[in-house]
Amino acid sequence: MPNADDPTRVFTSEDLDWIPIALIPKGEAWIKVIHADEELGKVIFKFRFSPGCELAPHTHRCHAIAYTIAGEWEYEGLKLPVGAVAYEPVDSTHTPSSGPGAELVVVLSSETDQFLINHMADGTDVSFDMAFFQAMQGITAEEAEKLIEEVAAAAGQGSNPQPA
């Protein structure tokens, strides 16, 4: 029987949709935000690389721990096969990629509401802050598509935002 005073919580991603991430320079990537906790400054999500995927370079404004649960990914010459754990410190910058495709579980921890800054090819920076992760938490693929269209329209890029 659960104890009402026990702060333990269980979160699952099985019933969550994979949400496509926009502005990926090469290939495709998807995210399932499992939990975004503003009070604790923590975000937990699953991330999936398509085969041949390369993300935009990004800088961490948080600590990150990424555990590879399928496939293999890499950055800066480091190969991360199934079972590998990467620790990425605050202010580290790198460009993750995956040849065969990969799936990760990622835990971010920040003392502020800032987590990642994606450096796009056209020189713009796109921040993933707590508000971003909270908006992605529990969202359906259809809701995400509508949100991406709204953001793209507000940015003047039409309905299919692409990096320059």
One Martini backbone bead per residue (centre of mass of N, CA, C, O) as a GRO file, in nm:
protein
  164
    1MET     BB    1   0.096   0.036   0.024
    2PRO     BB    2   0.085   0.357  -0.007
    3ASN     BB    3   0.264   0.637   0.112
    4ALA     BB    4   0.180   0.971   0.153
    5ASP     BB    5   0.482   1.056   0.273
    6ASP     BB    6   0.609   0.954   0.016
    7PRO     BB    7   0.815   1.106  -0.243
    8THR     BB    8   0.780   0.891  -0.434
    9ARG     BB    9   0.807   0.857  -0.794
   10VAL     BB   10   0.641   0.752  -1.100
   11PHE     BB   11   0.758   0.735  -1.437
   12THR     BB   12   0.643   0.723  -1.781
   13SER     BB   13   0.679   0.661  -2.156
   14GLU     BB   14   0.486   0.460  -2.304
   15ASP     BB   15   0.231   0.685  -2.351
   16LEU     BB   16   0.424   0.850  -2.523
   17ASP     BB   17   0.513   1.052  -2.768
   18TRP     BB   18   0.701   1.106  -3.037
   19ILE     BB   19   0.880   1.410  -3.085
   20PRO     BB   20   0.968   1.617  -3.314
   21ILE     BB   21   1.261   1.785  -3.403
   22ALA     BB   22   1.355   2.078  -3.498
   23LEU     BB   23   1.638   2.183  -3.669
   24ILE     BB   24   1.787   1.945  -3.809
   25PRO     BB   25   2.058   1.921  -4.012
   26LYS     BB   26   2.069   1.584  -3.986
   27GLY     BB   27   1.804   1.422  -4.007
   28GLU     BB   28   1.649   1.283  -3.712
   29ALA     BB   29   1.450   1.373  -3.411
   30TRP     BB   30   1.338   1.268  -3.077
   31ILE     BB   31   1.097   1.327  -2.800
   32LYS     BB   32   1.045   1.238  -2.440
   33VAL     BB   33   0.893   1.397  -2.185
   34ILE     BB   34   0.867   1.284  -1.859
   35HIS     BB   35   1.010   1.525  -1.673
   36ALA     BB   36   0.943   1.867  -1.543
   37ASP     BB   37   1.118   2.027  -1.266
   38GLU     BB   38   1.126   2.338  -1.146
   39GLU     BB   39   1.201   2.314  -0.843
   40LEU     BB   40   1.462   2.113  -0.909
   41GLY     BB   41   1.591   2.147  -1.203
   42LYS     BB   42   1.457   1.898  -1.373
   43VAL     BB   43   1.514   1.668  -1.656
   44ILE     BB   44   1.335   1.399  -1.825
   45PHE     BB   45   1.443   1.205  -2.118
   46LYS     BB   46   1.389   1.088  -2.437
   47PHE     BB   47   1.616   1.002  -2.713
   48ARG     BB   48   1.615   1.011  -3.083
   49PHE     BB   49   1.807   0.883  -3.343
   50SER     BB   50   1.868   0.871  -3.653
   51PRO     BB   51   2.009   0.762  -3.905
   52GLY     BB   52   2.244   1.005  -3.980
   53CYS     BB   53   2.258   1.198  -3.736
   54GLU     BB   54   2.284   1.564  -3.678
   55LEU     BB   55   2.332   1.799  -3.461
   56ALA     BB   56   2.349   2.080  -3.326
   57PRO     BB   57   2.532   2.269  -3.170
   58HIS     BB   58   2.582   2.269  -2.805
   59THR     BB   59   2.513   2.431  -2.490
   60HIS     BB   60   2.551   2.397  -2.152
   61ARG     BB   61   2.340   2.507  -1.854
   62CYS     BB   62   2.401   2.211  -1.753
   63HIS     BB   63   2.369   1.908  -1.633
   64ALA     BB   64   2.449   1.584  -1.793
   65ILE     BB   65   2.287   1.260  -1.837
   66ALA     BB   66   2.365   0.986  -2.065
   67TYR     BB   67   2.187   0.685  -2.159
   68THR     BB   68   2.238   0.405  -2.349
   69ILE     BB   69   1.970   0.182  -2.488
   70ALA     BB   70   2.037   0.226  -2.805
   71GLY     BB   71   2.281   0.187  -2.999
   72GLU     BB   72   2.477   0.474  -3.131
   73TRP     BB   73   2.683   0.748  -3.026
   74GLU     BB   74   2.840   1.083  -3.075
   75TYR     BB   75   3.127   1.295  -2.961
   76GLU     BB   76   3.430   1.414  -2.997
   77GLY     BB   77   3.519   1.089  -3.048
   78LEU     BB   78   3.291   0.965  -2.873
   79LYS     BB   79   3.172   0.650  -2.799
   80LEU     BB   80   2.810   0.541  -2.737
   81PRO     BB   81   2.702   0.264  -2.639
   82VAL     BB   82   2.544   0.039  -2.500
   83GLY     BB   83   2.567   0.145  -2.151
   84ALA     BB   84   2.653   0.423  -2.181
   85VAL     BB   85   2.788   0.711  -2.000
   86ALA     BB   86   2.727   1.060  -2.006
   87TYR     BB   87   2.902   1.352  -1.903
   88GLU     BB   88   2.778   1.698  -1.907
   89PRO     BB   89   2.887   1.998  -1.848
   90VAL     BB   90   2.890   2.302  -1.781
   91ASP     BB   91   2.975   2.472  -2.083
   92SER     BB   92   2.950   2.257  -2.283
   93THR     BB   93   3.051   2.179  -2.627
   94HIS     BB   94   2.863   2.000  -2.888
   95THR     BB   95   2.818   1.734  -3.162
   96PRO     BB   96   2.587   1.521  -3.203
   97SER     BB   97   2.575   1.172  -3.324
   98SER     BB   98   2.443   0.910  -3.567
   99GLY     BB   99   2.471   0.641  -3.765
  100PRO     BB  100   2.262   0.396  -3.658
  101GLY     BB  101   2.136   0.501  -3.417
  102ALA     BB  102   1.950   0.613  -3.113
  103GLU     BB  103   1.888   0.567  -2.751
  104LEU     BB  104   1.800   0.781  -2.471
  105VAL     BB  105   1.866   0.880  -2.136
  106VAL     BB  106   1.794   1.203  -1.984
  107VAL     BB  107   1.958   1.419  -1.739
  108LEU     BB  108   1.878   1.736  -1.613
  109SER     BB  109   2.069   2.002  -1.429
  110SER     BB  110   1.957   2.319  -1.284
  111GLU     BB  111   1.983   2.647  -1.126
  112THR     BB  112   1.809   2.722  -1.364
  113ASP     BB  113   1.600   2.763  -1.663
  114GLN     BB  114   1.859   2.668  -1.810
  115PHE     BB  115   2.003   2.427  -2.054
  116LEU     BB  116   2.005   2.484  -2.382
  117ILE     BB  117   2.217   2.584  -2.669
  118ASN     BB  118   2.148   2.621  -3.002
  119HIS     BB  119   2.368   2.628  -3.290
  120MET     BB  120   2.306   2.765  -3.578
  121ALA     BB  121   2.408   2.805  -3.907
  122ASP     BB  122   2.288   3.121  -3.911
  123GLY     BB  123   2.370   3.220  -3.593
  124THR     BB  124   2.155   3.121  -3.423
  125ASP     BB  125   1.982   3.082  -3.111
  126VAL     BB  126   1.837   2.792  -2.936
  127SER     BB  127   1.645   2.755  -2.657
  128PHE     BB  128   1.630   2.514  -2.382
  129ASP     BB  129   1.401   2.544  -2.145
  130MET     BB  130   1.172   2.485  -1.912
  131ALA     BB  131   0.934   2.570  -2.093
  132PHE     BB  132   0.992   2.374  -2.317
  133PHE     BB  133   0.976   2.107  -2.152
  134GLN     BB  134   0.688   2.158  -2.045
  135ALA     BB  135   0.553   2.170  -2.329
  136MET     BB  136   0.656   1.862  -2.402
  137GLN     BB  137   0.502   1.745  -2.173
  138GLY     BB  138   0.264   1.518  -2.291
  139ILE     BB  139   0.262   1.565  -2.578
  140THR     BB  140   0.144   1.541  -2.885
  141ALA     BB  141   0.207   1.520  -3.212
  142GLU     BB  142  -0.020   1.719  -3.295
  143GLU     BB  143   0.049   1.946  -3.093
  144ALA     BB  144   0.340   1.985  -3.192
  145GLU     BB  145   0.278   2.069  -3.483
  146LYS     BB  146   0.122   2.324  -3.404
  147LEU     BB  147   0.348   2.460  -3.242
  148ILE     BB  148   0.556   2.475  -3.471
  149GLU     BB  149   0.383   2.651  -3.658
  150GLU     BB  150   0.357   2.892  -3.463
  151VAL     BB  151   0.658   2.949  -3.428
  152ALA     BB  152   0.727   2.983  -3.728
  153ALA     BB  153   0.530   3.216  -3.784
  154ALA     BB  154   0.655   3.410  -3.570
  155ALA     BB  155   0.946   3.382  -3.729
  156GLY     BB  156   0.885   3.380  -4.052
  157GLN     BB  157   0.903   3.048  -4.173
  158GLY     BB  158   0.654   2.911  -4.166
  159SER     BB  159   0.569   2.551  -4.154
  160ASN     BB  160   0.900   2.480  -4.227
  161PRO     BB  161   1.149   2.480  -4.038
  162GLN     BB  162   1.487   2.575  -4.135
  163PRO     BB  163   1.797   2.579  -4.172
  164ALA     BB  164   2.042   2.776  -4.344
   0.00000   0.00000   0.00000
